[in-house]
Amino acid sequence: MEKGQPVWLKSTASHWGWVPAIVHNREEVTIKGITVLRVTLRDDPTNGGTASGIGSGVGGGNGSASDDYSSPFYDADLHRATEIKGDGYYANIEPFEITLTIDLESLARDELDDIKIRDYESTNQVVVGGVDDLIGLTHLHEPAILHALLLRYEDDIIYTSTGPILIAINPFKSMPLYTDEVMQQYRLQGERGVSVSGGGKNNADGQTTLGEKKRSELLSEKLPPHAYLTADDAYRAMMRGIEINAAFGGGAGGSGPTATRKKTAGRRVGEVKGSSDDNETATNQSILVSGESGAGKTVTTKIVLNYFAMLSKLVMTDDTNQEEESAAVTSSSVEQQVLDSNPILESFGNARTIRNDNSSRFGKYIDIRFSHNGRLTGASIDTYLLEKVRLIRQTEGERNFHVFYQLLEAATDQERDDYFLGDMKLEDFALVNQSGTYDRRDMVSDVDMHREMLDAMSTMGFDPMMIKNIMRLIVAVLYAGNMTFTEITSHKGETCTLDETEASEAVACLLGVSFEKLAAALTSRVLFLKEEVIIKELSAKQAYKASEALIKSIYGANFDFIVETINKSIHNDKIDKRNDKSAYIGVLDIFGFETFEVNTFEQL
């Protein structure tokens, strides 16, 4: 660490934890027989337009200046130009000078927690951040990574690689990164040196998708990191495995859903040995999409699915078995059905949170199934950890699941009669009015989303009666949140009764049970002992807990039924049983966790 060395200094003055600084002076001193390094740091006036000079700030310097320090913010007398204001990213950082004592052994091992060397070019001392892969940084540590991502983000470059991992920063705006032309560029790059059963060169009509000149230009340069690149690498690795195993007379190299999957959340997809046969190349791949709430995981999953659908449509079907083709292609293609499942799952599983207006409040694993020639033939969806606690309570500024607001805003007069809604509004239901938030900040219409959900349900094989019964359960859950109990105190202890209100009667009717059976289920507990059955009366507090459990159980079972119905639509058992060369790409969308005032199992 030499004089004039650019460094990062850990500081609470920056909202991301680090500020740029310059080594102003260094000297080795001996304290009680131990030699240490005493380093004086000053704010860096060349980075982000930060005002610089001598004085108190981060560490309260001694106010002196030496001739070897040059700053554009010093006048001839070396006095501070206090009126100068920075206009860059660090403009809010006050000028500082601070002296630190550093252990030489820690410096040699690069184990300093508060100071990190800053990357720079030796010719002009400009900070380097414009790298597609963070592995290319000279110094790979927290401030270097954050600063490199910042520089790219400011230039609207939201994707960055770090080895096999793709980092995506949500731009919170529309960007021209997902057009058909961009898709074709990454497809053409993926075809270099890869043979995928003749697929990809021409479209379904046999026409060249891009001109030969355009194609040669694309193949001459490497495209930057992108979600399409990650998806393409997984697809090419799967196809290589299928082709290699077919060439050696094997199967797909672990073609079942329980086979070993190679996790390829990034670009360089390798080939590993399958668990079922050491002579087979593994074909099944996985893409893990993780991040905090609002990071863009659900959208990224959609982007990946769209890319797979595009690749599947371009696969030539000349050599495809006609029976298989007939089973795979229906009035609504498998590709479209996989994409159409999103509006349904988002309506029942997504909600507005403090950070995100369309936050997935459940985890989702999508197993996408491909035939031997790369054709998408089916899929299955597994969900987990649905945030059912949201049904009971929401914090200020949040909403319950979208479907409640969509139904109440878009319900027709006939539906209001069928579901006993009458003139009821959102404000009339306890499960959705406690936060006082009813709209979405992203300006998305609940009415439009409800219509899109209903269209998707029709596409996915939900018949009208099935849809009606699902909506009956949604309204039953809403009314269940309005049920009340009356406390009764007697010599037997505290018991209660279910109040016979419009809400409780509506719940009984919508669930298809009598009011008496509903009341008995909520106000008493049945204990089965070895030789007898004991009925224990519940207090009002316990009955409210029982009603909350009923709400969660009904909604959870409803959600599971919806997922099961979707799987029946997009899963093709006939092809699976006939084709032992199929392979899978799994996409795991882990929903983003948030910390609430009251945290339960789903937040742990």
Summary of the structure (lengths in Angstrom):
residues: 604
radius of gyration: 30.9
end to end distance: 42.9
largest distance: 99.3
contacts: 1850
relative contact order: 0.09
helix: 36%
strand: 19%
